[in-house]
Amino acid sequence: MNFSAKLDRLTQVAMAGASFTLAHQVAAKAARDGLFLSRFPATDLPKIVGAAAVVSIVSSLLFSRLLTRFAPGRMVPIAYLCSAAGHLMEYFLIDLHRDFIVCFVYLHIVGLGAILLSGFWSLASEVFDPREAKLRFGRIAGMGTAGGIAGGILAERTAALSSAEMLLPVLAALHLACGLILLVLGASSREEHRKPRAGDEGWETARKAFAGSPFLLSLAFLVVLGTTSAALLDYLFKTGATEAMGRGASLTRYFAIFYTVSQVMTFLVQSLLTPIALRRLGLGRTVMSLALAVSAGSFAALAVPLFTMVSSVRALELILRGSFFRSGYEIFFTPIAPNEKRAVKTVIDVGCDRFGDAFGALILQLLLLYPPHMRTEILVIVIGLAAASVWITSRMDRAYIGVLERGLMNRAIELDISGLQDSTTISAVLRTVNIRKAPAPTAAMKPEPAPLPAAAASLDPLIETLRMLRSGKAALVRSQLRRLQPLDPLLAPQVVRLLAWDEVSEEAREVLTAAGNSITGLLTDVLIDDKQDFAIRRRIPRILARRGGQRAVDGLMDALEDKHFEVRFQSSRALDYLRQSNEELRFDEHRVFAIVIRELSVAKPIWEGRRLLDSRDASDSGFSFLDDVLRDRANQSLEHVFSLLAVVLPRDPLKIAFRALHSDDHLLRGLGLEYLEGTLPAALNELLTQMLDVSPPAAASEDREEVLARLMRSNQSLLLEFKKIGGGAPGPAGSRSTAKES
């Protein structure tokens, strides 16, 4: 089975697990509330809620420690199977001591249910890497919501056709199925057999994480405030439901219908509105919507003291908590380091959630001392808690961006912005990209740059390619360059940098040449930037000559102003090549003549001392033009000038005149000088004759056309002469061209 097929299979397994988990959660709420309120008065709810909160907090701390020691792949399926066994035990023992077992069921469902749900997602995050999680978690969560709807319907039908007690074996079957499914999922967990590291204890890691991150403390307080508000509203809702529906199976059916409808509405809001809210409002305001809605609903319930109003507020709280709040809340955890996330998430998800239940139960116990006005006080407190939540969430975006930027700075991971939905994360990623600027280029290419972390490379083939290109190993770099067809624009700057490395420069040049006009702008920008490495810039003109158009011509003309002779020399050769390959390109004749005059206006030692660092490419005959016979023997300053003149003047006569100036036959040299005198502007020709140490002509002795004809006929004689010379040829006026440029 290939990797993609394996991921598809694991996704299907996770979807099945999510559906059974959420089906159990919704059905369990109906069973919990129906069984308890059928045996105890609503005034006992604060007591059982407080007790369940204590059990849940202790369990969450223990479960967090077990997860860090043994990993979710082992612990989560075992916990589900133990829960299934517990439900069966409750069913068989409920007739022996009903009140005790009903309380135990409540503690079981409240104390363990949220832990198992958190554990399920912890296991899923171990199986799928972040990139795959972005692609697949939406389907998994959607199937979970559908399972929740099915669980509510199953609870209602079971209570209607049988009894509330019969829900216990149904719950056992759901958790048994989920446990068996998660055994399959856990077997594929990447860290299933991870051994605990020294100091990798859940409590200590969680303590350090909270101590070092005010952002996590804000999340914890937000969960406590929200859960406290939910506990107070839940009390008003259940008290009203008991008064309106009575006790027994009818009450359980009502709760099942209520939770099912709420789950359906949550699914619709989650699917249709949550992505829009995340994109337009950002994380903080999306999460804040829950507190704002609860506050507004509580004001409405104060104004309209009816049970339907309270039930509506409670339903609104459930819907927004499962959609807007949950989506933004989960994203808040994305920049947290994995080891810290594993330690703190269960504590916040479950421990803080149940602490809010306990705090709400304490408030209710105190308010029960003054029952006549209890409803009003509860709603006022809920409004106050919602206001505190609004205050915290108004500052969450700023804190989240800070944590996200630090996480991105410390982790070599390539986020796919197109895969992100929330505007806050996108803006933080873009700002972090600007923060992490590349180091300034050095004067020379370092052969051994530090490779990128392997963890980053494994997430993206592009990062892996970049890592190999920066490995500093010539054989590996050459091998990778041969595979870059076509060249990704994101890799082009790195390949340009490789031009400075002699061992791989040829392969890099071939890759850049094959990229065509798509990188002309990049190449011209580097070429004319004198802050870039000279070793890179002197090799760019040859690439532009092969693939450039008018844009390349303009860049090469600008490069003729460079302070380095070799950059100017290679640019003039590239311009001549472009002139031959494309007759439609435009060249500024006046500018070319002005540049030639400047080149001829230097001191004689500089003129004669220029040389090239790069050797001639004998195999590249298409790029040679004036020196195909005098390769490596001609005066390079003179060759540069003639390369420029060939851009705006007839090329073949210039080529022959250039050869004539290097001939020992004074007649041929004189013929070449005479042709130039009749072709070049007077000021330019005067500077050229001075540089060549020849006397200016007294007067034109022959017709220009006749001189041209004689020059063209002399070409064969020049070629024969240079073949006889073989070992070397004197420069013009007997000078040699071997000194170094100043």
Sequence and secondary structure as in RCSB ss.txt:
>XXXX:A:sequence
MNFSAKLDRLTQVAMAGASFTLAHQVAAKAARDGLFLSRFPATDLPKIVGAAAVVSIVSSLLFSRLLTRFAPGRM
VPIAYLCSAAGHLMEYFLIDLHRDFIVCFVYLHIVGLGAILLSGFWSLASEVFDPREAKLRFGRIAGMGTAGGIA
GGILAERTAALSSAEMLLPVLAALHLACGLILLVLGASSREEHRKPRAGDEGWETARKAFAGSPFLLSLAFLVVL
GTTSAALLDYLFKTGATEAMGRGASLTRYFAIFYTVSQVMTFLVQSLLTPIALRRLGLGRTVMSLALAVSAGSFA
ALAVPLFTMVSSVRALELILRGSFFRSGYEIFFTPIAPNEKRAVKTVIDVGCDRFGDAFGALILQLLLLYPPHMR
TEILVIVIGLAAASVWITSRMDRAYIGVLERGLMNRAIELDISGLQDSTTISAVLRTVNIRKAPAPTAAMKPEPA
PLPAAAASLDPLIETLRMLRSGKAALVRSQLRRLQPLDPLLAPQVVRLLAWDEVSEEAREVLTAAGNSITGLLTD
VLIDDKQDFAIRRRIPRILARRGGQRAVDGLMDALEDKHFEVRFQSSRALDYLRQSNEELRFDEHRVFAIVIREL
SVAKPIWEGRRLLDSRDASDSGFSFLDDVLRDRANQSLEHVFSLLAVVLPRDPLKIAFRALHSDDHLLRGLGLEY
LEGTLPAALNELLTQMLDVSPPAAASEDREEVLARLMRSNQSLLLEFKKIGGGAPGPAGSRSTAKES
>XXXX:A:secstr
  HHHHHHHHHHHHHHHHHHHHHHHHHHHHHHHHHHHHHS GGGHHHHHHHHHHHHHHHHHHHHHHHHHH HHHH
HHHHHHHHHHHHHHHHHHTTTSHHHHHHHHHHHHHHHHHHHHHHHHHHHHHHS HHHHHHHHHHHHHHHHHHHHH
HHHHHHHHHHHS GGGHHHHHHHHHHHHHHHHHHHHHT TTTT    TT  HHHHHHHHHHH HHHHHHHHHHHH
HHHHHHHHHHHHHHHHHHHH SSHHHHHHHHHHHHHHHHHHHHHHHHTHHHHHHHHHHHHHHHHHHHHHHHHHHH
HHHS  HHHHHHHHHHHHHHIIIIIHHHHHHHTTTS HHHHHHHHHIIIIIIHHHHHHHHHHHHHHHTTSGGGHH
HHHHHHHHHHHHHHHHHHTTHHHHHHHHHHHHHHHS     GGG   HHHHHHHHHHHHHS      SS  SS  
   HHHHTT HHHHHHHHHTS  HHHHHHHHTT SS  TTTHHHHHHGGG TTTHHHHHHHHHHHGGGGHHHHHH
HHH TTS HHHHTTHHHHHHHH  HHHHHHHHHHTT SSHHHHHHHHHHHHHHHHH TT    HHHHHHHHHHHH
TS HHHHHH   SS   TT TTT  S SSSTTTS HHHHHHHHHHHHHS HHHHHHHHHHHT S HHHHHHHHHH
HHHHS HHHHHHHHHHTT    SS  S HHHHHHHHHHTHHHHHHHHHHH S    GGG    S   
